[in-house]
Amino acid sequence: MAEDNVVEIKERVNPIVLRFDDRNETYTLEFDRDAIRFAEGRGFDIDDVGKQPMTKLPELFWYAFRMHHKSVSKEKADRILFDELGGMPKGMAERLGELYAQPHRALQNETDKPKNPNLTVEM
């Protein structure tokens, strides 16, 4: 997603939950730092989603499984996305982007004060 489309996140974004009632399966899609490192380690760049949506949106969808369902393969994620969902429902791509952006808050301390009051930062 392009830099001018960056979503400012103030509160927690709810995960996407996929429930298959007929086979009693539930998948929770969201990101943590490890899932993002996994994606970035494979060359994923969120800014490429807008440039290459047919390639990058399915990748983003698969990476969203990583936090809770590491064993879900790309092939299984693609089957869920294309065969079961029939494509992304309205709003899903935006929510995936918001979920991807959420862990980045851990890198930024907006108060400029460390969590540990006994720690001093000098620059």
N, C-alpha and C positions, 0 to 999 in steps of 0.2 A: 504494500500500500504506500503510495507516494507520501513524502514528508508533509505535504500540505493536507493530507487526509488523516494525520495522526489524531487519535482519539485521546482526549484528556480524561483520565480516569480518576475519580475522586473516591468512589466506593467500590466495594467488591462486585465483580461481575459474576452472575450466576453461571454455572457450567451448563453445557448442553447435555441433556440426558436422553439417550435412545433406549426405549423399552420395547422388546419383542415379546409380547404377551403369549403368543402361540408357542414359544420355546423357552419361556422363563429366563430370558437374557436381558441384561441391562448394561449399557455402556455409558460412562460419564466422560465427556470430552472437556478437557481444560488443560492448561499449561502450568508447569512450574519451571524453575530454573534448569533442572536436569532435562526436561523435555525440550526446552529451547536450545540448550547446548547440543542435544542430540540432533536437532534439526539443522542448526548452524554448522555442525560438524560435517554434515552432508551437503553443505553448500547452499542451504536454504536462506533466502533473503526476503523478508516480508515486503520490501519495496518492489520485488519482482511480481507480486500477485497481480497488481494492476497492469503490468506489462505483458504477462504471460498467464492469464487466468485459466486457460484450459489445462495447463501443466501445473501451475503453482497452487491453485485452489484445492485440487485433489490431494496434493502433498500436504498442505496445511491441515486438511481434514484428517489425514492419516497421522500426522504428528500430534494432533489433539488427543489421540488415543493413548499416547505414550505415557502420560502421567499415571494413569490407573490401569492400563491394559497393555503392558509392554509386549505381550506375546501376539498381539493382533498384527498380522502381516499387511503389507501394502496391498496385496491381492485381496485379502478379506475386507480391508477398508474400502477398496474400490467396489467390491461386490455390494457392500452395504450402501455406499453412496449412489451407485448407478442402478443396481438391480433392485434393491430394497426401497430406497428413498425415491428413486427416479430422478436424482439430481438434488441440489440443495434447495430446501424450502426458502421462501422469502425471508430475509433477515439473518440467515445462518452464516453467510460469508462475513457480514459485518460483526456478528457476535464472535466468530472465530478470531477475527482481527482484534477485538476488544480483549478476548481471553489471552491472546498471544502477548498483547501489550501489558497486561496486568503484572506479571512478575518483574518487569523492568522497574517498577516502583521500588523494589528492594535495593536497586543500585543508587537510588537518589534519596537523599535525606533532605526534605524540604524545610525542616526546622533549623538546619545547620548545627544541631546539637546532637552529640552521640547518645545512643541509648544508655550507655554506661556513664554515669555522672563522674566517675573517677578517671575518665579518658579525656585527654586534651588533644586537639588537632591543631598543629601549627603549619602554616603554609607561607 
